[in-house]
């Protein structure tokens, strides 16, 4: 402390600010070490604060995500009811022959992406994979680089811990299933194939609905080649 007082008295014109800067700029000074020590404490504290806020943000987003999940499920139900109960009705044709329905659905999905911003989390997964690939390639291991370049299931599974990501994935799947059901309905209308059973499967297990439609189409095509009568053909194909 006496040395500090002497130093201040030796620099009366320069003042305390210059003295503080000169002391802090000395690599071995006590104050420099103290400030660096305090700075090293701030970053983990800030990280802890961010980690503490993440569950709070997730809890706040959970009700909205649950609402989107339920609304998406309820909104697509009428379209499946139309495909199953009235596949030849004018309303069904107006709904599925145009593009407005899917354009609006895609716009709403894009809006949810902007509001919830799950893409930074996906970017973190991609960045981690890129770093792994670069490290493996630098080590001269192409096989390891190729393995690291593939999507990691645990990394993507961790993303679904966020309720908004789960809701977005559900909306994604619901829209894809509806697009698939629409194709099944239009193909059935084109070739006179019953599609009600396939549309029901498309609602929850889209690939099975598509497979069911293809099997139905092949079976009825085989029946047609056998030379079924005109009346029987009408009953089978216009059901």
Secondary structure, DSSP 4 states (H G I P E B T S, - for coil): -HHHHHHHHHTTTTHHHHHHHHHHTSTT-HHHHHHHHHHHHHHHHHHHHHHHHHHHHHHHHHHHHHHHHHHHHHHHHHHHHHHHH-TTSHHHHHHHHSSHHHHHHHHHHHHHHHHH--HHHHHHHHHHHHHHHHHHHHTT-HHHHHHHHSPPHHHHHHHTTSHHHHHHHHHHHHHHHHHHHHHHHHHHHHHT---HHHHHHHHH-HHHHHHHHHHHHHHHHHHHHTT--HHHHHHHH--
